[in-house]
């Protein structure tokens, strides 16, 4: 069951869209995010955006998604995160996590 303020998208699945601002491209952010998502059992994707941000779609167990969102606030060693926008979104029913 989802926590208060978190939509329960069926079978205990939560989905979040994260936009990460800062020095987050060219520092292995996407692959590091994929590795962390796989470690946590989170499905979804990560992509570099033309405006210099990184966008993440994460879905899975609420605690695992929450942990990945927290990881996004710091990212890999070479990243410098200035801000993170997190919004609820719909699950896409994905079975893995990919770099796009």
C-alpha positions in Angstrom: 0.0 0.0 0.0 1.2 3.5 -0.8 2.0 6.0 1.9 -0.1 9.1 2.3 0.4 11.4 -0.6 1.8 8.5 -2.8 -0.6 7.0 -5.4 -0.8 3.3 -5.3 -0.7 2.3 -8.9 -1.8 -1.3 -8.4 0.1 -4.2 -6.8 2.1 -1.8 -4.6 3.7 0.0 -7.6 4.7 3.6 -7.3 6.0 5.7 -10.3 8.0 8.9 -10.2 9.4 11.3 -12.8 12.6 13.0 -11.7 14.3 15.9 -13.5 17.9 16.4 -12.2 19.6 19.8 -12.7 23.3 20.6 -12.4 26.4 19.1 -13.9 24.8 15.8 -14.6 25.7 15.1 -18.2 29.1 13.6 -19.2 29.7 12.3 -15.7 28.3 8.8 -16.0 25.0 9.8 -14.3 22.8 7.7 -16.6 24.8 4.5 -16.3 25.2 5.0 -12.6 21.5 5.5 -12.2 20.8 2.3 -14.2 23.1 0.4 -11.9 21.5 1.8 -8.8 18.0 1.1 -10.1 19.0 -2.5 -10.9 20.4 -2.9 -7.4 17.2 -1.6 -5.9 14.9 -3.6 -8.3 13.4 -0.5 -9.9 12.2 -0.5 -13.5 12.2 2.5 -15.8 14.6 4.6 -17.8 17.0 7.6 -17.8 17.8 10.0 -20.6 19.9 13.2 -21.2 17.7 16.1 -22.2 18.8 18.9 -24.6 18.6 21.5 -21.8 21.4 19.8 -19.9 19.1 18.0 -17.4 18.7 14.3 -16.9 15.2 12.9 -16.8 14.4 9.6 -14.9 11.3 7.5 -14.9 11.2 5.1 -12.0 8.6 2.6 -11.1 8.4 -0.3 -8.6 8.0 -0.9 -4.9 7.4 2.4 -3.0 10.5 2.1 -0.8 12.8 1.2 -3.7 11.5 4.1 -5.9 12.0 6.4 -2.9 15.6 5.2 -2.5 16.3 5.8 -6.1 14.9 9.3 -6.0 17.1 10.0 -3.0 20.1 8.7 -4.9 19.3 11.1 -7.7 19.7 14.0 -5.3 23.5 13.2 -5.2 24.2 11.0 -8.2 27.6 9.6 -9.0 30.9 11.0 -7.6 31.6 13.4 -10.6 28.0 14.8 -10.7 27.1 18.2 -9.1 23.4 18.2 -8.5 21.8 21.6 -8.1 18.2 20.6 -7.9 15.8 17.8 -8.4 12.1 18.0 -9.4 10.0 15.0 -8.5 6.5 14.4 -9.7 4.1 11.4 -9.5 3.5 9.8 -12.9 1.8 6.7 -14.3 3.5 3.4 -14.3 4.5 2.2 -17.8 4.6 -1.5 -16.8 8.3 -1.8 -17.5 10.2 -4.9 -16.6 13.7 -3.5 -16.5 15.7 -0.2 -16.3 17.3 1.2 -19.4 19.6 4.1 -20.5 18.0 6.0 -23.4 
